[in-house]
Amino acid sequence: MSFFRQSRRPDLGTNIRVSFEFFPPKTEVMEERLWETVTRLAPLTPEFVSVTYGAGGSTRERTARTIKRILTETDVNAAAHLTCVDATKEEVDTVVREFAAMGVKRFVALRGDPANGVGANYKPTPGGYENGADLVAGLKAFADFDISVSAYPEKHPESPDFATDIDMLKRKVDNGATRAITQFFFENDLYERYVEKVRRAGIYIPILPGILPIHNFTQVTNFCSRAGTHIPGWLTERFDGLENDPQTHQLVASAVAAEQVLDLVERGVQDFHFYTMNRADLAFAICHLIGIRPGSGALEGALAGAAA
């Protein structure tokens, strides 16, 4: 007996949309690797790519340089991350004006982690935007930007409960958010239950699952412990003993990410956001599995600016 599988439809890729997240490079070597990643993924015609932004604008110059290059040397829509940590409204608004003058029409608006890192106590900056919802309102007052915001299937670690967490998301939506992108997760049931809670709260914007291909399980584990993301036992078991076996680690990481994405496709998900860690290999492979391929002339179009 055979069963219909949504993930095996020959036209699947025409219904799936993806976006990618990069972080600004710290060195020339990292900048070169980032650009290799951009040129590898650009032909997949993502809905947009985003570039992160450090607390208090600590990566402001590199973020701006990366975004400008994407806008001038590719046909990809670039979204700038923006936070309100350790910055006044005037300082944030200055950054917005700089990005807008560059041609940026999309932002990922986040409260941001405290300057002391994930898990540290957050205090609004005097004279600054108080939180993500306040930042969204400020952006919308400036122009009709496309604005992505954060969402947390396991709730934000600082939220006392899901009701409080979802109320904050509702405030972001009421202030003009276009879509939400989730913190990465590894149990798809968590995402599905979260979306149900969000819909019951009257929130109907797209909730994009944030997918993190696991390039380094030890690093991911350390980050999860600070961010409040649950690592299930079965996932730990998959990577057990691979600390000194990078080749097998890569193969297992590919299988894990593919399994998660294909299961979400079976559940009806059509939009995905990949945290690339500035590496294209796993994200590209997963996109291939869900039918997203370089379009006819996509590479030439995406990189047209580079030859101009």
C-alpha positions as CSV (number, residue, x, y, z in Angstrom):
1,M,0.0,0.0,0.0
2,S,1.4,3.4,-0.9
3,F,0.6,6.7,0.7
4,F,0.7,10.1,-0.9
5,R,3.6,12.2,0.4
6,Q,3.5,16.0,0.0
7,S,7.3,16.2,0.1
8,R,7.6,14.0,-3.0
9,R,5.4,16.1,-5.3
10,P,7.3,16.9,-8.5
11,D,6.1,20.5,-8.3
12,L,6.9,20.9,-4.6
13,G,9.6,23.5,-5.2
14,T,7.2,25.9,-6.9
15,N,5.2,26.2,-3.6
16,I,8.1,26.5,-1.2
17,R,9.7,29.8,-0.3
18,V,13.0,30.2,1.6
19,S,15.1,32.9,3.2
20,F,18.6,32.9,4.6
21,E,20.4,34.6,7.5
22,F,24.0,35.6,7.5
23,F,26.2,37.3,10.0
24,P,28.7,40.1,9.2
25,P,32.3,38.8,8.8
26,K,35.0,39.8,11.3
27,T,38.0,39.2,9.1
28,E,38.9,39.3,5.4
29,V,39.0,35.5,5.3
30,M,35.5,35.3,6.8
31,E,34.3,38.0,4.4
32,E,35.4,35.8,1.5
33,R,33.7,32.8,2.9
34,L,30.5,34.7,3.4
35,W,30.6,35.9,-0.2
36,E,31.1,32.4,-1.4
37,T,28.0,31.5,0.6
38,V,25.9,34.3,-0.9
39,T,26.9,33.5,-4.5
40,R,26.1,29.8,-3.8
41,L,22.6,30.5,-2.4
42,A,21.6,33.6,-4.5
43,P,20.6,31.5,-7.6
44,L,17.9,29.8,-5.4
45,T,16.1,33.1,-5.6
46,P,15.3,33.4,-1.9
47,E,12.5,35.7,-0.8
48,F,15.1,37.6,1.1
49,V,18.3,37.3,3.0
50,S,19.1,39.0,6.3
51,V,22.3,40.2,7.9
52,T,22.6,40.3,11.7
53,Y,23.4,43.3,13.8
54,G,25.2,43.3,17.1
55,A,24.1,44.9,20.4
56,G,24.5,48.6,20.4
57,G,25.5,48.5,16.7
58,S,28.7,46.6,17.5
59,T,28.7,45.1,14.0
60,R,27.1,48.1,12.3
61,E,29.8,48.9,9.8
62,R,30.3,45.3,8.7
63,T,26.5,44.7,8.5
64,A,26.1,47.8,6.3
65,R,29.0,46.8,4.1
66,T,27.6,43.3,3.6
67,I,24.1,44.5,2.9
68,K,25.4,47.1,0.4
69,R,27.3,44.5,-1.5
70,I,24.3,42.1,-1.6
71,L,22.1,45.0,-2.9
72,T,24.6,46.1,-5.5
73,E,26.1,42.8,-6.7
74,T,23.0,40.6,-6.7
75,D,19.3,40.7,-7.4
76,V,18.5,39.3,-3.9
77,N,16.3,41.3,-1.5
78,A,18.4,42.1,1.6
79,A,16.9,42.7,5.0
80,A,18.9,44.5,7.7
81,H,18.7,43.3,11.3
82,L,18.1,46.1,13.8
83,T,18.1,46.0,17.6
84,C,17.4,48.5,20.3
85,V,20.0,47.4,22.9
86,D,22.4,50.1,24.2
87,A,21.2,52.7,21.8
88,T,18.9,55.7,22.0
89,K,16.0,56.3,19.5
90,E,18.1,58.9,17.8
91,E,21.0,56.5,17.3
92,V,18.7,53.8,16.0
93,D,16.9,56.2,13.7
94,T,20.2,57.3,12.2
95,V,21.0,53.7,11.4
96,V,17.6,53.3,9.8
97,R,18.1,56.4,7.6
98,E,21.5,55.0,6.5
99,F,20.1,51.7,5.5
100,A,17.1,53.3,3.8
101,A,19.4,55.5,1.8
102,M,21.3,52.3,0.7
103,G,18.0,51.0,-0.7
104,V,17.0,48.7,2.2
105,K,13.2,48.2,2.4
106,R,13.2,45.2,4.7
107,F,14.2,44.9,8.3
108,V,14.4,42.2,11.0
109,A,13.4,44.2,14.1
110,L,14.6,42.6,17.4
111,R,14.9,43.8,20.9
112,G,18.3,42.2,20.9
113,D,20.3,40.3,23.5
114,P,21.8,42.3,26.4
115,A,25.3,43.5,25.7
116,N,26.6,41.0,28.3
117,G,25.2,38.1,26.3
118,V,22.2,35.7,26.2
119,G,20.8,35.2,29.6
120,A,22.0,38.5,31.1
121,N,19.5,40.9,32.6
122,Y,17.9,43.2,30.0
123,K,17.3,46.8,30.8
124,P,15.9,49.3,28.2
125,T,18.3,52.0,27.3
126,P,17.2,55.4,28.6
127,G,15.8,57.4,25.7
128,G,15.7,54.2,23.5
129,Y,13.1,51.9,22.1
130,E,11.9,49.7,25.0
131,N,11.4,46.5,23.2
132,G,10.8,44.8,19.8
133,A,7.2,46.1,19.6
134,D,8.3,49.6,20.2
135,L,11.0,49.3,17.6
136,V,8.5,48.0,15.0
137,A,6.3,51.1,15.7
138,G,9.3,53.3,15.2
139,L,10.2,51.7,11.9
140,K,6.6,52.0,10.6
141,A,6.5,55.6,11.6
142,F,9.6,56.1,9.4
143,A,8.3,54.3,6.3
144,D,6.2,51.4,5.2
145,F,9.0,48.9,5.6
146,D,8.6,45.1,5.3
147,I,9.3,44.0,8.9
148,S,10.1,40.6,10.3
149,V,10.1,39.9,14.0
150,S,11.1,37.1,16.3
151,A,8.9,34.3,17.7
152,Y,9.6,31.6,20.2
153,P,8.1,28.1,20.0
154,E,9.5,27.4,23.4
155,K,8.8,30.9,24.6
156,H,11.4,33.6,25.2
157,P,13.6,32.6,28.1
158,E,12.7,35.8,29.9
159,S,9.0,35.4,29.5
160,P,7.2,34.0,32.6
161,D,4.7,32.1,30.4
162,F,3.4,31.6,26.9
163,A,0.5,34.1,27.3
164,T,3.0,36.9,28.1
165,D,5.2,35.9,25.2
166,I,2.4,35.7,22.7
167,D,1.0,39.0,23.9
168,M,4.4,40.6,23.0
169,L,4.1,39.0,19.5
170,K,0.6,40.4,19.2
171,R,1.9,43.9,20.0
172,K,4.5,43.6,17.3
173,V,1.9,42.6,14.8
174,D,-0.5,45.4,15.8
175,N,2.4,47.8,15.3
176,G,3.0,46.6,11.7
177,A,5.1,43.4,11.6
178,T,4.9,41.6,8.3
179,R,6.0,38.1,9.4
180,A,7.6,36.3,12.4
181,I,10.7,34.1,12.2
182,T,11.0,31.6,15.0
183,Q,14.0,30.8,17.2
184,F,15.4,27.5,15.9
185,F,14.0,24.3,17.3
186,F,14.4,20.6,16.9
187,E,11.0,19.1,17.7
188,N,8.4,20.0,15.0
189,D,5.6,19.3,17.4
190,L,6.7,22.4,19.4
191,Y,6.4,24.6,16.3
192,E,3.0,23.2,15.4
193,R,1.6,23.7,18.9
194,Y,3.1,27.2,19.0
195,V,1.4,28.2,15.7
196,E,-1.9,26.9,17.1
197,K,-1.5,29.1,20.2
198,V,-0.6,32.1,18.0
199,R,-3.6,31.6,15.7
200,R,-6.0,31.3,18.7
201,A,-4.6,34.6,19.9
202,G,-5.8,36.2,16.7
203,I,-2.3,36.5,15.0
204,Y,-2.4,35.6,11.4
205,I,0.9,36.7,9.9
206,P,3.2,34.0,8.5
207,I,5.2,32.3,11.2
208,L,8.4,31.1,9.5
209,P,10.2,28.2,11.1
210,G,13.8,29.0,11.8
211,I,16.0,26.0,10.8
212,L,19.5,25.6,12.1
213,P,21.6,23.1,10.2
214,I,24.0,21.7,12.9
215,H,27.5,22.4,11.6
216,N,28.9,22.0,15.1
217,F,26.9,20.1,17.7
218,T,29.0,21.2,20.6
219,Q,28.6,24.9,19.8
220,V,24.9,24.5,19.2
221,T,24.5,22.7,22.6
222,N,26.2,25.6,24.4
223,F,24.0,28.2,22.7
224,C,20.8,26.2,23.4
225,S,21.6,26.1,27.1
226,R,21.7,29.9,27.1
227,A,18.8,30.5,24.7
228,G,16.3,28.1,26.4
229,T,16.1,25.8,23.3
230,H,15.5,22.1,24.2
231,I,17.8,19.5,22.7
232,P,16.0,16.2,22.6
233,G,17.8,13.0,23.7
234,W,17.5,11.5,20.3
235,L,19.4,14.4,18.7
236,T,22.2,14.1,21.2
237,E,22.4,10.4,20.4
238,R,22.7,11.1,16.7
239,F,25.8,13.1,17.2
240,D,27.3,11.1,20.0
241,G,30.9,10.1,19.3
242,L,31.4,12.4,16.3
243,E,33.4,15.2,18.0
244,N,36.5,14.1,16.1
245,D,34.8,12.8,13.0
246,P,33.8,15.9,10.9
247,Q,32.9,14.0,7.8
248,T,30.4,11.8,9.5
249,H,29.2,14.8,11.5
250,Q,28.4,16.6,8.3
251,L,26.5,13.6,6.9
252,V,24.4,13.2,10.1
253,A,23.8,17.0,10.2
254,S,22.4,16.8,6.6
255,A,20.2,13.9,7.5
256,V,18.8,15.6,10.6
257,A,18.1,18.9,8.9
258,A,16.5,17.2,5.9
259,E,14.3,15.0,8.2
260,Q,13.1,18.1,10.0
261,V,12.3,20.1,6.9
262,L,10.6,17.3,5.0
263,D,8.4,16.6,8.1
264,L,7.4,20.2,8.2
265,V,6.5,20.1,4.5
266,E,4.3,17.1,5.3
267,R,2.6,19.3,7.9
268,G,1.8,22.0,5.3
269,V,4.7,24.4,5.9
270,Q,5.7,26.3,2.8
271,D,8.1,29.0,4.2
272,F,11.5,28.3,5.8
273,H,14.2,30.6,7.2
274,F,17.7,29.1,7.4
275,Y,20.3,30.2,9.9
276,T,23.2,29.5,7.6
277,M,26.1,30.4,9.9
278,N,27.6,31.8,6.7
279,R,27.9,28.3,5.2
280,A,26.0,27.3,2.1
281,D,26.5,23.5,1.9
282,L,23.7,22.2,4.2
283,A,21.2,24.9,3.3
284,F,21.7,24.3,-0.4
285,A,21.3,20.5,0.0
286,I,18.1,20.9,1.9
287,C,16.7,23.3,-0.6
288,H,17.5,20.8,-3.3
289,L,15.6,18.1,-1.4
290,I,12.4,20.3,-1.3
291,G,12.6,21.0,-5.0
292,I,14.2,24.5,-5.0
293,R,16.8,24.6,-7.8
294,P,18.6,27.5,-9.5
295,G,16.2,29.0,-12.0
296,S,16.9,29.5,-15.6
297,G,19.4,32.3,-15.8
298,A,19.2,32.8,-12.0
299,L,22.9,32.8,-11.5
300,E,23.5,35.3,-14.2
301,G,20.7,37.5,-12.9
302,A,21.7,37.2,-9.3
303,L,25.3,38.1,-10.0
304,A,24.7,40.6,-12.8
305,G,25.8,43.5,-10.7
306,A,29.2,41.9,-10.1
307,A,30.1,42.1,-13.8
308,A,28.6,45.6,-14.3
